[in-house]
Amino acid sequence: MAQGGDPLSRDPGNPRVGTGGPGYKIKCETHKNTHKHVGGTLSMAFLEPVYAGDRLTVRGRIQATHPEGPTTRVTVEIWIQNQHGVQTAAGTATGLLPT
């Protein structure tokens, strides 16, 4: 899940910058999650601002696979688009495929 931004930051002179939000909260999806995450990295950079309430879609394309012991490491090109189809972030992720 990706979430970020503050609508109050649209006015840099606003003394409340950093305290705004969309008026709702998203329930934590990892609390008491028994799934174990192993062997991966994520590196990305924001290309455009992301505001509270933006709807983000993460997409990816496998760039390479490498045998690593009994499993396989994958390298994935990733990018994030907002609800308007604007690419807001891009980067690379790696992870181990489950055996």
C-alpha positions as CSV (number, residue, x, y, z in Angstrom):
1,M,0.0,0.0,0.0
2,A,1.2,3.5,-0.7
3,Q,-0.2,6.6,0.9
4,G,1.1,10.1,1.1
5,G,0.6,13.8,0.6
6,D,-1.0,16.6,2.4
7,P,-3.6,18.8,0.6
8,L,-2.5,21.7,2.9
9,S,0.9,21.6,1.2
10,R,-0.6,23.1,-1.9
11,D,-0.2,26.5,-0.1
12,P,3.4,26.5,1.1
13,G,2.6,29.6,3.3
14,N,0.0,27.6,5.3
15,P,1.2,27.2,8.9
16,R,-0.7,23.9,9.1
17,V,1.3,22.2,6.3
18,G,1.9,18.5,7.3
19,T,-1.3,18.3,9.4
20,G,-3.9,17.9,6.7
21,G,-5.5,14.8,5.2
22,P,-8.4,13.6,3.1
23,G,-10.8,13.3,6.0
24,Y,-10.7,9.5,6.4
25,K,-8.2,6.9,7.6
26,I,-7.1,3.7,6.0
27,K,-7.1,0.6,8.2
28,C,-3.6,-1.0,8.6
29,E,-3.4,-4.0,6.3
30,T,-0.3,-5.5,7.9
31,H,-1.4,-5.7,11.6
32,K,-1.5,-9.4,12.6
33,N,-0.6,-10.4,9.1
34,T,1.1,-13.9,9.4
35,H,2.6,-13.7,5.9
36,K,6.4,-13.6,6.1
37,H,8.1,-11.3,3.6
38,V,11.7,-12.3,2.7
39,G,14.6,-11.3,0.4
40,G,13.6,-8.2,-1.4
41,T,14.4,-4.5,-2.0
42,L,12.6,-1.5,-3.3
43,S,14.2,1.6,-4.7
44,M,12.1,4.4,-6.3
45,A,11.9,8.1,-6.8
46,F,8.9,10.4,-6.9
47,L,8.5,12.2,-10.2
48,E,5.4,14.2,-9.4
49,P,3.7,15.3,-6.1
50,V,1.2,12.9,-4.5
51,Y,-1.6,14.4,-2.5
52,A,-3.8,13.0,0.3
53,G,-6.8,11.3,-1.3
54,D,-4.9,10.4,-4.5
55,R,-5.6,6.9,-5.8
56,L,-2.4,5.2,-6.8
57,T,-1.8,2.2,-8.9
58,V,1.5,0.3,-8.7
59,R,2.5,-1.5,-11.9
60,G,5.5,-3.6,-12.8
61,R,7.3,-5.4,-15.5
62,I,9.8,-8.3,-14.9
63,Q,13.2,-7.3,-16.2
64,A,15.3,-10.3,-15.2
65,T,15.3,-13.6,-13.3
66,H,18.3,-15.2,-11.6
67,P,18.5,-18.6,-10.0
68,E,19.5,-18.2,-6.3
69,G,19.8,-21.5,-4.5
70,P,16.5,-23.4,-4.5
71,T,14.6,-20.3,-5.5
72,T,14.7,-17.5,-8.1
73,R,15.3,-13.8,-7.6
74,V,13.3,-11.5,-9.9
75,T,14.1,-7.9,-10.8
76,V,11.0,-5.8,-11.6
77,E,10.8,-2.3,-13.1
78,I,8.0,-0.5,-11.2
79,W,6.1,2.7,-11.7
80,I,3.1,4.3,-9.9
81,Q,0.3,6.2,-11.6
82,N,-2.3,8.4,-10.0
83,Q,-6.0,8.4,-10.9
84,H,-5.4,10.7,-13.8
85,G,-2.9,8.3,-15.4
86,V,0.1,10.5,-14.5
87,Q,3.3,8.6,-13.5
88,T,4.2,9.9,-10.0
89,A,7.0,7.5,-9.2
90,A,9.4,5.0,-10.8
91,G,12.0,2.5,-9.6
92,T,13.2,-1.1,-9.4
93,A,12.2,-3.9,-7.0
94,T,13.8,-7.3,-6.4
95,G,12.4,-10.3,-4.6
96,L,12.6,-14.0,-4.2
97,L,9.9,-16.2,-5.7
98,P,8.3,-18.6,-3.2
99,T,9.5,-22.2,-3.4
